[in-house]
């Protein structure tokens, strides 16, 4: 095990600047907008914000704004937090004694003295800001750089593949899958990749006729250009791209915005499909990654260009938004769970019950972080 740690450390430190700088760039953008969502809605609801921090631990640099909020950059750049007036900790846990001793003016700006509706709005604003950021980034990328477009034509069929068994032939052009229109080869790849083991109905244009084919993509491990392994549904068809066949479609901002929404939903849907696959045994949990994996991928993507790095930031923003909505105490979703119970009961849970919930949530989050880091170490050691 010690060798695994040493090897992974060597792998990561070898390209320290190449990994760390893109990682900090991507993570800072995502964390800033998440906390900004909490901050803005808190201000709109009259809650006093004590601290806006990017990172945890000792402060590196900071300043106070005219409302008394301390904006700071902290030493451990693995997240961030907004601390409200009345919070006992950065996780927004309440202190019963302190809350009961507040004056009327203090209660007016205390987070925990606000009705359950505004509190829920403040909490959900963080993940919502992550989704909005993703849509904005995707919209920017689509409207400025356009959308690569290659027809969904089949140029080759692998022997023994699902495509051969289904009757695909070179020259076929896929026009729809399960009734959903397919406009390019990448769109078809993404659809098929998420449906391993599921029977799909393909509508194919073959010459002047239309043919319906049924195929079940096979789950296989695929390596990307950096050697990272992904498990995807594969048909076993190939597309050869001659010069001039790969085009870039320019789209206006309105169309790009709608495409950004659809792209965001695709990532959300794929994430839930993966999580469901873990519980059903169809997917492997070793694909879960933590900070080390994110740092590695950020560095790899940065070598391609700034545009892919923005795309990664959008995907990571969605992932962090979804993670925070899980109904685990300590996360935003856990707070929302408590507020839902409070709304149903007409009164909040006892301080002891909330404290127990936060302890359980902390344990779950720590276990997830340890598992993800263990996966990262194994991944780095094998790369």
C-alpha positions as CSV (number, residue, x, y, z in Angstrom):
1,X,0.0,0.0,0.0
2,X,2.9,2.4,0.8
3,X,4.1,1.8,-2.8
4,X,0.7,2.8,-4.1
5,X,0.9,6.1,-2.2
6,X,4.5,6.8,-3.4
7,X,3.7,6.0,-7.0
8,X,0.5,8.1,-7.0
9,X,2.4,11.0,-5.4
10,X,5.2,10.8,-8.0
11,X,2.6,10.7,-10.8
12,X,0.9,13.8,-9.5
13,X,4.0,15.7,-8.5
14,X,5.6,15.1,-11.8
15,X,3.3,17.5,-13.5
16,X,2.5,19.6,-10.4
17,X,1.9,22.9,-12.2
18,X,0.2,21.2,-15.1
19,X,-2.3,19.5,-12.8
20,X,-2.7,22.0,-9.9
21,X,-3.2,25.2,-11.8
22,X,-6.1,23.9,-14.0
23,X,-7.5,22.0,-11.0
24,X,-7.6,25.2,-8.9
25,X,-9.0,27.2,-11.8
26,X,-11.9,24.8,-12.4
27,X,-12.7,24.1,-8.7
28,X,-12.5,27.8,-7.8
29,X,-15.0,28.8,-10.4
30,X,-17.5,26.0,-9.4
31,X,-17.1,26.6,-5.7
32,X,-17.4,30.4,-6.0
33,X,-20.7,30.2,-7.9
34,X,-22.1,27.6,-5.5
35,X,-21.4,29.8,-2.5
36,X,-22.5,32.9,-4.4
37,X,-25.9,31.4,-4.8
38,X,-26.2,30.9,-1.1
39,X,-24.9,34.4,-0.5
40,X,-27.1,36.3,-2.9
41,X,-30.4,34.7,-1.8
42,X,-29.4,35.2,1.9
43,X,-28.8,38.9,1.3
44,X,-32.2,39.1,-0.5
45,X,-33.9,37.6,2.5
46,X,-32.2,39.9,5.0
47,X,-29.8,37.4,6.5
48,X,-26.5,38.8,7.7
49,X,-23.5,37.0,6.1
50,X,-20.4,36.8,8.3
51,X,-18.0,35.0,6.0
52,X,-17.6,34.1,2.3
53,X,-14.7,31.7,2.0
54,X,-13.1,29.9,-0.9
55,X,-11.3,27.0,0.7
56,X,-11.1,25.9,4.4
57,X,-8.6,26.4,7.1
58,X,-6.4,29.4,7.8
59,X,-7.0,32.6,5.8
60,X,-4.5,33.5,3.2
61,X,-5.9,36.9,2.1
62,X,-9.3,38.6,2.6
63,X,-11.2,41.8,3.0
64,X,-14.4,43.1,4.6
65,X,-17.2,44.6,2.5
66,X,-19.4,47.5,3.6
67,X,-22.0,45.0,5.0
68,X,-19.5,43.4,7.3
69,X,-19.0,40.2,5.3
70,X,-15.4,38.8,5.4
71,X,-14.5,37.6,1.9
72,X,-11.4,35.4,2.1
73,X,-9.3,32.9,0.3
74,X,-8.3,30.0,2.7
75,X,-5.4,27.6,2.7
76,X,-7.2,24.3,1.8
77,X,-8.7,24.8,-1.7
78,X,-11.1,21.8,-1.6
79,X,-14.4,23.6,-1.3
80,X,-15.8,26.7,0.4
81,X,-18.5,28.0,2.7
82,X,-20.8,30.9,3.6
83,X,-21.3,31.5,7.3
84,X,-24.5,33.2,8.3
85,X,-25.3,35.2,11.5
86,X,-26.5,32.6,14.0
87,X,-24.4,29.7,12.6
88,X,-22.4,27.7,15.1
89,X,-20.1,26.3,12.4
90,X,-19.2,26.5,8.7
91,X,-21.8,23.7,8.1
92,X,-24.6,26.1,9.2
93,X,-25.3,24.1,12.3
94,X,-27.3,26.1,14.9
95,X,-26.3,26.9,18.5
96,X,-29.4,26.7,20.7
97,X,-28.0,28.7,23.5
98,X,-26.7,31.5,21.3
99,X,-30.0,31.7,19.3
100,X,-32.1,31.9,22.5
101,X,-30.1,34.9,23.8
102,X,-30.3,37.0,20.7
103,X,-32.0,40.4,20.8
104,X,-34.9,41.3,18.5
105,X,-32.5,43.1,16.1
106,X,-30.2,40.2,16.0
107,X,-33.1,37.8,15.3
108,X,-34.1,39.9,12.4
109,X,-30.9,39.1,10.5
110,X,-30.3,35.6,11.9
111,X,-30.5,32.7,9.4
112,X,-32.0,30.3,11.9
113,X,-34.8,32.8,12.9
114,X,-36.1,33.1,9.3
115,X,-39.2,31.1,8.3
116,X,-38.6,27.7,6.8
117,X,-39.3,28.9,3.2
118,X,-36.5,31.5,3.0
119,X,-34.1,29.1,4.7
120,X,-34.9,26.4,2.1
121,X,-34.5,29.0,-0.7
122,X,-31.1,30.0,0.6
123,X,-29.9,26.4,0.9
124,X,-31.2,25.3,-2.5
125,X,-29.7,28.4,-4.2
126,X,-26.2,26.9,-4.0
127,X,-26.8,23.8,-6.1
128,X,-29.1,25.8,-8.4
129,X,-26.3,28.3,-9.0
130,X,-24.1,25.3,-10.1
131,X,-26.7,24.2,-12.7
132,X,-27.1,27.8,-13.9
133,X,-23.3,28.1,-14.3
134,X,-23.3,24.9,-16.3
135,X,-26.0,26.2,-18.7
136,X,-24.2,29.5,-19.1
137,X,-20.8,27.8,-19.8
138,X,-22.4,25.4,-22.3
139,X,-24.3,28.3,-24.0
140,X,-21.1,30.3,-24.3
141,X,-19.2,27.3,-25.8
142,X,-21.9,26.4,-28.3
143,X,-22.6,30.0,-29.4
144,X,-18.9,31.1,-29.7
145,X,-17.2,27.9,-30.9
146,X,-20.1,26.2,-32.6
147,X,-21.0,22.5,-32.6
148,X,-19.0,19.8,-34.3
149,X,-21.2,17.9,-36.8
150,X,-20.6,14.6,-38.5
151,X,-23.4,12.6,-40.0
152,X,-24.3,9.4,-38.2
153,X,-23.1,7.2,-41.0
154,X,-21.8,3.7,-40.5
155,X,-18.5,3.1,-42.4
156,X,-17.5,-0.1,-40.7
157,X,-19.0,-3.0,-38.7
158,X,-16.8,-5.0,-36.3
159,X,-17.1,-8.8,-36.6
160,X,-19.0,-10.4,-33.7
161,X,-20.3,-7.1,-32.5
162,X,-23.8,-6.1,-31.5
163,X,-24.1,-4.1,-34.7
164,X,-23.3,-7.1,-36.8
165,X,-25.8,-9.2,-35.0
166,X,-28.4,-6.5,-35.5
167,X,-27.8,-6.3,-39.3
168,X,-26.0,-3.0,-39.6
169,X,-24.2,-2.5,-43.0
170,X,-21.6,0.0,-44.2
171,X,-23.3,3.1,-45.6
172,X,-26.3,3.0,-43.2
173,X,-27.2,6.4,-41.7
174,X,-28.9,6.3,-38.3
175,X,-31.7,8.8,-38.1
176,X,-33.3,7.9,-34.8
177,X,-32.9,5.7,-31.7
178,X,-36.0,4.7,-29.7
179,X,-37.9,7.4,-31.5
180,X,-35.5,10.2,-30.6
181,X,-34.0,12.0,-33.7
182,X,-30.3,11.6,-34.2
183,X,-28.5,14.3,-36.1
184,X,-24.8,13.4,-35.8
185,X,-22.4,10.6,-35.0
186,X,-21.4,12.0,-31.6
187,X,-25.1,12.2,-30.5
188,X,-25.5,8.5,-31.5
189,X,-22.4,7.5,-29.5
190,X,-23.6,9.3,-26.4
191,X,-27.0,7.7,-26.6
192,X,-25.6,4.3,-27.1
193,X,-22.9,4.7,-24.5
194,X,-25.5,5.3,-21.8
195,X,-27.6,2.3,-22.7
196,X,-25.3,-0.7,-22.2
197,X,-27.4,-3.9,-21.9
198,X,-30.6,-2.2,-23.0
199,X,-32.3,-3.1,-26.2
200,X,-32.5,-0.2,-28.6
201,X,-34.6,0.3,-31.8
202,X,-32.6,2.1,-34.6
203,X,-34.2,3.7,-37.6
204,X,-31.7,3.6,-40.4
205,X,-31.6,5.1,-43.9
206,X,-30.2,2.5,-46.3
207,X,-30.0,3.9,-49.8
208,X,-33.5,5.0,-50.7
209,X,-35.2,2.9,-48.1
210,X,-35.7,3.0,-44.3
211,X,-34.9,0.0,-42.2
212,X,-35.6,-0.7,-38.5
213,X,-32.9,-2.5,-36.6
214,X,-32.8,-3.7,-33.0
215,X,-29.5,-3.9,-31.1
216,X,-28.3,-4.2,-27.5
217,X,-25.0,-2.3,-26.8
218,X,-22.4,-4.3,-25.0
219,X,-20.7,-2.9,-21.9
220,X,-17.0,-2.6,-22.6
221,X,-14.0,-0.7,-21.2
222,X,-12.8,2.1,-23.4
223,X,-9.6,4.1,-23.0
224,X,-9.5,7.7,-23.9
225,X,-6.4,9.5,-25.4
226,X,-4.9,9.9,-21.9
227,X,-5.4,6.2,-20.9
228,X,-8.4,6.8,-18.6
229,X,-10.8,3.9,-18.6
230,X,-14.5,4.3,-19.1
231,X,-17.2,1.7,-19.2
232,X,-19.6,2.4,-22.1
233,X,-22.2,0.8,-24.2
234,X,-20.6,-0.2,-27.6
235,X,-22.4,-1.2,-30.8
236,X,-19.2,-2.0,-32.8
237,X,-19.5,0.4,-35.6
238,X,-16.9,2.9,-36.9
239,X,-17.0,6.2,-38.8
240,X,-14.2,7.3,-41.1
241,X,-14.0,11.0,-41.5
242,X,-12.6,12.2,-44.7
243,X,-11.4,15.8,-45.2
244,X,-14.3,18.2,-45.2
245,X,-16.8,15.8,-43.6
246,X,-16.3,17.1,-40.1
247,X,-18.1,20.5,-40.0
248,X,-18.8,23.0,-37.3
249,X,-22.3,24.2,-37.1
250,X,-22.7,27.8,-35.9
251,X,-25.8,28.4,-33.7
252,X,-27.3,31.6,-32.4
253,X,-27.4,32.4,-28.6
254,X,-31.1,31.3,-28.3
255,X,-30.4,27.9,-29.8
256,X,-27.2,27.6,-27.8
257,X,-29.0,28.4,-24.6
258,X,-31.5,25.6,-25.3
259,X,-28.7,23.2,-26.2
260,X,-27.0,24.2,-22.9
261,X,-30.1,23.2,-21.0
262,X,-30.3,19.9,-22.8
263,X,-26.5,19.3,-22.3
264,X,-26.9,20.0,-18.6
265,X,-29.9,17.6,-18.4
266,X,-27.9,14.9,-20.2
267,X,-25.1,15.1,-17.6
268,X,-27.7,14.9,-14.8
269,X,-29.5,12.0,-16.4
270,X,-26.2,10.1,-17.0
271,X,-25.1,10.7,-13.4
272,X,-28.3,9.3,-12.0
273,X,-28.1,6.3,-14.5
274,X,-24.5,5.6,-13.2
275,X,-25.5,5.8,-9.6
276,X,-28.5,3.5,-10.2
277,X,-26.1,1.2,-12.1
278,X,-23.9,0.9,-9.0
279,X,-26.8,-0.3,-6.8
280,X,-28.0,-2.7,-9.5
281,X,-24.5,-4.0,-10.1
282,X,-24.4,-2.8,-13.7
283,X,-21.8,-0.2,-13.0
284,X,-18.6,-0.4,-11.0
285,X,-18.0,2.0,-8.1
286,X,-14.3,2.3,-9.0
287,X,-15.3,5.1,-11.4
288,X,-16.0,7.4,-8.5
289,X,-13.2,9.9,-8.2
290,X,-12.1,12.6,-5.7
291,X,-9.7,15.6,-5.7
292,X,-6.7,13.7,-7.1
293,X,-8.7,12.4,-10.1
294,X,-10.2,15.8,-10.7
295,X,-6.7,17.3,-10.6
296,X,-5.4,14.7,-13.0
297,X,-8.3,15.1,-15.5
298,X,-8.1,18.9,-15.2
299,X,-4.4,18.8,-16.2
300,X,-5.0,16.4,-19.0
301,X,-7.9,18.5,-20.4
302,X,-5.8,21.7,-20.1
303,X,-3.3,20.2,-22.6
304,X,-6.0,20.1,-25.2
305,X,-7.1,23.7,-24.7
306,X,-9.0,26.3,-22.8
307,X,-12.4,25.3,-24.4
308,X,-12.3,21.7,-23.1
309,X,-11.4,23.0,-19.6
310,X,-14.5,25.2,-19.6
311,X,-16.5,22.2,-20.6
312,X,-15.0,20.2,-17.7
313,X,-15.9,23.1,-15.4
314,X,-19.5,22.9,-16.5
315,X,-19.6,19.1,-16.0
316,X,-18.0,19.4,-12.5
317,X,-20.4,22.2,-11.6
318,X,-23.3,19.9,-12.3
319,X,-21.7,17.1,-10.3
320,X,-21.2,19.3,-7.3
321,X,-24.7,20.6,-7.5
322,X,-26.1,17.1,-7.6
323,X,-23.9,15.9,-4.8
324,X,-25.0,18.7,-2.5
325,X,-28.6,17.8,-3.1
326,X,-28.3,14.3,-1.7
327,X,-30.4,14.1,1.5
328,X,-27.3,13.7,3.7
329,X,-27.1,15.9,6.8
330,X,-24.1,18.3,6.4
331,X,-24.8,18.7,2.7
332,X,-27.4,21.1,1.4
333,X,-29.8,18.2,0.7
334,X,-29.6,17.3,4.4
335,X,-30.6,20.8,5.4
336,X,-33.5,20.6,3.0
337,X,-34.5,17.3,4.5
338,X,-34.6,18.8,8.0
339,X,-36.6,21.8,6.7
340,X,-39.1,19.5,5.0
341,X,-39.6,17.6,8.3
342,X,-40.0,21.0,10.1
343,X,-42.6,22.1,7.6
344,X,-44.5,18.8,8.0
345,X,-44.3,18.9,11.9
346,X,-44.8,22.6,12.3
347,X,-41.6,22.8,14.4
348,X,-38.0,21.9,13.9
349,X,-36.3,18.8,15.0
350,X,-34.7,19.0,18.5
351,X,-31.2,20.2,18.7
352,X,-30.0,16.8,19.8
353,X,-31.7,15.1,16.8
354,X,-30.1,17.6,14.4
355,X,-26.7,17.2,16.1
356,X,-27.0,13.4,15.7
357,X,-27.9,13.9,12.0
358,X,-25.0,16.1,11.3
359,X,-22.6,13.6,13.0
360,X,-24.0,10.8,10.8
361,X,-23.7,13.0,7.8
362,X,-20.1,13.9,8.6
363,X,-19.3,10.2,8.9
364,X,-20.9,9.4,5.5
365,X,-19.2,12.3,3.8
366,X,-15.8,11.3,5.2
367,X,-16.3,7.7,4.2
368,X,-17.2,8.8,0.6
369,X,-14.1,11.0,0.5
370,X,-11.9,8.2,1.7
371,X,-13.4,5.7,-0.8
372,X,-13.0,8.2,-3.7
373,X,-9.4,9.0,-2.6
374,X,-8.6,5.3,-2.5
375,X,-10.0,4.9,-6.0
376,X,-7.8,7.9,-7.1
377,X,-4.7,6.3,-5.6
378,X,-5.3,3.0,-7.4
379,X,-6.1,4.9,-10.6
380,X,-2.9,7.0,-10.5
381,X,-0.7,4.1,-9.5
382,X,-1.9,2.1,-12.5
383,X,-1.6,5.0,-15.0
